[in-house]
Amino acid sequence: MSVFRRFTSGRSLDAAVLVVLGLYLIVIRLWGVSETLWMLADQIRDWRLALGPFSGLPLTGTSSTAGGASLGPIYYWVLWISRVVIGPLTANLPHAGVYGIAALQTAADILLFTALRRRPIPLMASAATVLLGATISMDLAFTATIWNPAVSVAFVKIAIALRLWNPRRASPLRVVATTAAAWFAVQAHSTALFVAAPVVASFALEQLVARRIVGMLQSIRTIVEVVLVLQVPFFIHAVLGTQQAAPTRFLASVGQSLGPEGHLRLLDAGHSLLFAFGWLFANPEPERVGVVVLLAGFVLFVVRHGRDMVLMSTTIAPLLCAWFGFSLWQGNYDNYWYLPLVPCVAVAAGLGFTAYWAGTTSIAMLALVLVAQPLRITHAHSWFRMPQYGPLVRGSQAVVKYANPVRRLDTTFTLPPLSDRHFPFEAMGGRFSEDARFDAVIDEKGDVQFKPAVP
């Protein structure tokens, strides 16, 4: 009985839930990736860069819809670290990048769960809130391939967790860490700026509310210094690079919106945000269901936690910033732009639904999120998957082992137009030579037929 009581005590139960949560999330994020990785032009380009030396990485991120490039290289750093640490276990194949991104995402979820428990939020409510945001279909789908929005989402969760960790003692070190995580999120995907701005600004605001002017100025100085240091690679690229770095399309939209004949698209932006989140969270159910449910959660959250400045700065404030920011955009909206805001929505909705009668509502919410898992996972696996990847990898491994170099490498199956049947072979050290003795053909099972090379 004493052993049972010790296990079910607060800390032991928290640790058990944390372990189960972490294992579950890493498994569903990686399930089938080594067989169905979405290996198209962007993924091949980015992993090719990761295979090179650190000095060869870009000084900016990927190209941005807003024009130019993302504001920093953190996405490529994550891929490069994944290749160095995990690559040797996967023969340097590109799904090692997915393993790295999934590990980062899961670590961020564990940190967020721990931060919610420290406030404290009820155990079931904390687990349900983390699962609500971590297992939306699009997030799972993006994490299962090499794409920058998933990296941004991970750093957003880290920034939120660090800000919520201990709101009564915002030490200089935590200001630095939170600012760095928030700005890394911006570097990975520009729309995370709407999260980073209010999260880091809250450090200075709480000092101002407490009438600690010196502390406020010190916080502002620390934030600015961290951002400037992290932007050094981008500044170097802006000065020495040949590719356009500035977000030209967004700046043009801002100029058009604020011009004499322009206007803010507040209604369009608000409608886009609301229904995008409804779609993201309810998917594959109708988006209107998600809209109604999320609005109810937001109302309950504001009523219960509206005076908590730290919570509001990590949830509602980013959504308001995004509403205004996207009202300056004159082009079309795309649902994946809003992925970095998903953790903010999840925390607001999760804490809203469990704000009253916490014991009962927490269990009910966790049960509903768990019931939704099969649908979410199945739907996530319907996006960005390439079933030809597994046979291509197995066949390429055999070619490298038994007949490297080869003169030609073909497949009996068709790959998507933007893929490359040679890339896994080359990533594992395979070489082509006109003097090689064999041609190789990989079939749909991954078996290889070697043919004597005929001049």
N, C-alpha and C positions, 0 to 999 in steps of 0.2 A: 504493500500500500504506500509506503514512503517513497518507493521508486516511482510509482504512478503519480503521486502528488508532485514530486520533483520534476517529472517530465511535463506535467500539465501546468506548471507554474508559468508566470508571464514570460520570462526570458526564454525558457526552454521551448515553449510552444511557439513563440515568435521565431526562434531559430529554426524549428522544424518547418514551419510554414514558409520561411524564407528559402530554405533548401529545396523544398518541393516546388515552390514557385519558380526558382531559378532553373532547376532541372527541366521542368515542364516547358518553360519559354525557350530554352536553348534547343530542346528536342524539336518542337514544332517549327522553329525558325530554320532548322537545318535539314528537316525531313525531306529526303529525296534530292537534295541539292547536287550531290555528286553524280546523279544520273540525269538531271533535267535542268542544269544551269542554263540560263538565258544568256547565250554567248553571241552577242551581235557586235556591231561596229563600236559602240561606245565602250562596252565592256572589254573588248579586245584592245582598243586604244589605251584605256586606263591601266589594264593589267600589264600591257607591254611596257608602260612607263614604270610600273612597280617592279618589274623584273630588272630594271637598270639600277645604277647607283643612286644614292640619295641626292647627290649633287646634280643629277640629271632630271630631277622632278621639276615640274612647273612651279613658278613663284605665285601663281594664282590658282583658283579652282577651275571647274569646268565652265564652259560657255554658259551664259545666263540668258534667260528669256527677256530680261530687262535690258539686254545689250551688254557688250563687253564680256567680262568673266566674273565669276564669284570672287569675293574679296580676299581670299587667302588660300593657302595650299593644304589646309588640314585634312581634307578628303584624301589627297594623294599621300599624305603622311600616314594616315590610317591604313591605306592599302599597302604601302611600302613596309610598314611594321608587320602587317599580317603576312606578307610574303617572307620576311626575314624570320619571324617566329614560327609561323604555321606552315609556310611553304615547303620546308624540308620534309614534312609529314605527308604532303600531297603531291610530291614530285614537281613542285612549283606550278601546279595547275591553277587556273583562275578561281576555282571554287574555294581556294584558301582565303581569298579576299572576302567571300561571303562568311566564312567561319569567323574571320576577324570582326566584321561588322556586326554579326549576330552576337558575338561575345561582348562587344562594346554596348550593344543595345540591352542585353540581359544584365550586365553590370549596372547600367543606368537604372533599370527597373528595380533591381535589388536596393540600390541606394535610395531611390524614391520611396520604396516601401518602408525602409528603415526611417527615413525622414518623417513620413506620415505618422509612424508609430511613436516618434519622439515628441510629437506635439501635445498630447497623444490623440490619435484617431483610433477608434476600435479596430481590433485585429482583422475581423471579417471585412470591415469597410475599407481598410487599407489594401487588403488583398484584392477585393473586388475593383477598387479604383485603378490599381495598377493593371489588372487584367483587362479592364474595360478599354484602356488606351493602348495597351501593348499588342492586342490581338485583333485590331481592326484589319479587314482583309487587305487593304492597300498597303498598310504598314508591313504586314507579313510578306506580301508579295515583293515589295521593294527591298526588304531586308534579305530576301533570298536571291538577290542578284547584286551585281556590282553597280550601285547607283548612289549618288551623293545625298538625296533627301533623307535616307535612313540614318546616315551619319549625323546629319543636322538634328534629327529627332532625338538621337541618343544624347547629344550634348545639351539640348534643351532640357531633357529630363534631369541631367546632372546639375544644370544650373538651378532648376527649380528645387531640387532636393537640397542643394547646399544653402539656398536662401531660406528654406523652411527648417533647416536643421536645428537652429537655436536662435530664434528671432530676437531674443533678449540680449544676446552677446554677439554682435557683429564685429568680430575681431578683424584687424587689418588683413590677416592671412586669409580669412574667409571671404573678404571683399575681393582680394586678388584672385582666389580660386573660382569664385562665382562669376566674376567678370571674364576670366579666361574661358571658362566653359561656355558662357553665353556668347562670347565673341567667336569661339570656334564654331558654334552652331550657325552664326551668321556667315562665316567663311565657307561652310559646307553648303548652305542654301540661304540665299539673300532674304527670303521672307521671314527667317528667324529674327531679323532685326526688330520686328514688332514685338517679339518676346524679350529680347535682350535689353531693349531700351527701358521699359518699365521695371524690369527685374533689377538691373544695376542702379537705376535712378532711385529705387526705394531705399538704398543705403543712405544716400544723401538726404532724402526726404524725411526719414525717421530721425535723423540728427536735427534737421530743421524743426520738426514738430517738438522735439525735446529741448529746443532752443540752445543747442550746442553748435554754435556757428563755426567754431574752430574744427570740431569733428566733422561737420558737413563739408567744409573746404578740404579737409584731409581726405575724405571719402571721394570727392570729385577728383582731386589730384591723383589718387590711386587708380581710379577707374580710367582716367585719361591716359595715364602712363602705361597701364596694362594694354589698352587698345593700341596705342602707338607702337609699342614693342611688337605686338602680334602682327601689326600691319607693315613691318619693315620689308618682308618679301614682296608685298604688293607694291609698296612705294618704289622698290628697286625695279620691278617690272614696268611700272608706269613711266619711269625715267628712261630705262634702257631698252625696254621691250618694243617689238615692232607691232604686236597685236594690240588693238584697242582695248583698254582696261576699264574705261568709264562706262557706267550703265546708261548708254546713250538713249535707248528707247524709253527707259523710265524717265530720264531727265526731259526728254521731248514731251512725254505725256504730262509731266508736272507743268511745264511751260504752257502747254495747250490748256490744261485745266485752269490755271491761274491767270491766263491771258484775258484780254478784254471781252472776247466772245466765248470763253470757256466756262465750265461749270464743274462742280464736284459731283461725282456719280454716287452720291450717298445711297440712294435707293438701290441702284444696280449692285453696288458693293455689298450692301447689307443683305440683299436677296441672295447673292452668290455665296457669301459666307454661311448664311443660315442653312441653305439647302445643301451646300457642300458638306457641312458637318453632319447634317441629317443623313446624307448619302453615305459618308464615311463610316459613321457609327452604326447605322441600321443595316448596311449592306450585308447580304443581298435582299433584305426586306425593303419595302417601299420607303423612299426617303422622307415622305411626309410623317411616317411613324417616328423616325428619328428626330425630326424637327420638333414635333409636339413633346416628345419625351425629354429632349435636351432643354427646351424652354422651361418645362416644369422643374427640372433639376436646377437650372440657373436661378429661377425665382426663389426656390427654397434655400439655395446657397447664399444668395445676397441677403435674404432676410435673417439667416442664422449667422453669417460670418461677415456681413457688410462692414463692420467696424474694425476688422482685422486687416490692417494695412498691408502686411506682408503677404497674406493669402490673396488679397485682392490684386496685389502687384504681380502675382504669378499666374493669375487666372483671368479675371475680367478685364484688367487694364490692357494686357496684350491683345485681347479681342477688340477692344475699342480702338487701339492703335492700328490694328489691321484694317478695321472698318474705314478709318480715315485714310490710311495709306493706300488701300485699294481703290478708294474713291478718286484718287489722282490718276489711276491707270485708265487709258483710253482704248485699250485693246480688249480681247476676249479673256475671260477668266478660265482657269483650269483647276480642277479639284486637287491635283497633287501639290499645288502651291501651298495648300493649307496644312500639309502634313506636320510642319514644325509647330503648329498651333494645337495639334491634337492633344499633347499632354496637358495643356492648360484647360482645354475643354473637359478632359477626362477627370481631372482633379476637381473642377467646379461641379460637374454633374455628380461625380461619385460622392463628394462630401455634402452636396445638396440633398441627394436622396437618402442619406443616412444621418441627416441633421437632427431628426426627431425620432423618438423611439428607436434609438441606435441599435439596440440588440436585435430587435425583430427586423428592422429595415436592412441592416447589414447582412443578415443571413439571407433575406429575400433577394437582395441585389446580387450577392455572390452566387446564389443558385441560378438566377436568370443569366448572369454572365457565363457560368459554366454550361448551362443548357445551350447557349448560343455558340459554344466553341466548335462543334462539328461543322455547322454551317459556315462559320467564318473561315475555318481552316480549309474546307473543301473549296470555297470560293477563291481563297487566296491562291490555291494551287491551279486555278484555271487561268491565271495571268502569268505572263513572263516566264514561261517554262519551255524548254527545248529538249524533248525526249531523245533527240539524236545525240545529245552531249555524251551520255554514258557509253554507248557503243563506240563513238568516235575516240573517247579517251582510252577505253580498253584496247581498241585496235592500235592506237598510236603508241601505247605502252609496249605492245608486242613488237611493233616495228622498231622502236628504239632498242629493244632488248636483242632482237635477232638479226636485224638487217640495216643497221645505221652506218653509213648514210644510204639513202635510196635515191633513185632518179626521179620517180613520180610517186605521188600518194593520192589515190582516188577513193571514192566511196560508191557503194551500190545504191545508197539512199540520197535523197535530196535534202540539202540544208536550206534554212531561210536565206533570202537573197543577201542580207547584210552580215552573214556569218562567214567563217573561214575554216575550211576543213584542215588546213595546215597548222593552225595556231597551237592546238594542244601538243602536237608533235614537236614543234619548234620550242615551245615553253619547257618541254622536258629535255631539251638538248639535242633534238633530232636535227639532222642536216640533209640537205639535198645536194647531189653532185651528178653532173652529166656522165661522170666516169663510174658511177655506182653500178653494181651487178644486177640489182633487182628493182622492179616496180612493185608497189604494194597496193592492194585493194581491200578496203574494210567493208564488211557487210553489216546489215542491220542488227546483228547479234554481237558485233564487236570482234568477230573472227576475221582473220587476215589471210588473204591469198597472195603469195609471192610469185611474181612472174619474172623470168629472166629478161633483163633489159635488152631490147633489140635496137641496134643503132638505126 
